[in-house]
């Protein structure tokens, strides 16, 4: 299979440029700043379930319109530590050096879709890398697939809480509100039915039902799959760029290589269902 970008035209005349064989496409000819119609929703979802993460350039979208775009797909959630703001600001000095993760897997109902918009981007660095849990699962050895088929793992928000919440009392309240939850190690995607490897290095703390050393070893092996380039696509931000990804199938990693250069992005998230096998 060729790894060079592949262009195609959707029935609506939208240009789709595949970036990697297993994940990622840049979309041209689709105006996210225009009318938010049912047709736009259906087109985005169709492309999203094919490519898992979609990238758009030079989009005339402000914060209010970004929220409205998110509401096309369902009720907005909040991933901010104050539990109130629907728009989460990601800027220089915050989230610097995150690990691989899918958004909010420590919740019983993690988010369905994430929409991230770039306002200020470094000239060099500050990329985000996305990795496919579908591709990661497909390429596991058969004996590993059999071993993890019926296992659950426990997800907790402690890494995020200690990174972002400086006050001890406030942090403790957050951890009481979100004590963590269990999810299958392998989930079935609610729309495509594909199997997804559903553990991540940030929030997944242990695989249940295994001895501690066995859990640590297996979890380390599984999370390391997302670091393999064959499951990844890397995106260079520019002002006006937007990424929309399927948070049930994709993990991401913000590359911490831009020092103190200005970087400002805003994200909205759409509520999802509880993952199932």
Beta strands, then each sheet from edge to edge (+ up, - down):
strand 1: 6-9
strand 2: 15-18
strand 3: 25-28
strand 4: 53-56
strand 5: 76-77
strand 6: 88-91
strand 7: 111-120
strand 8: 128-132
strand 9: 152-155
strand 10: 181-184
strand 11: 186-188
strand 12: 195-197
strand 13: 204-207
strand 14: 232-235
strand 15: 242-246
strand 16: 250-254
strand 17: 264-271
sheet 1: 1+ 2- 3+ 4+ 15- 7+ 17- 5+
sheet 2: 1+ 2- 3+ 4+ 15- 7+ 17- 6+
sheet 3: 14+ 8- 16+
sheet 4: 10+ 9- 13+
sheet 5: 11+ 12-
end
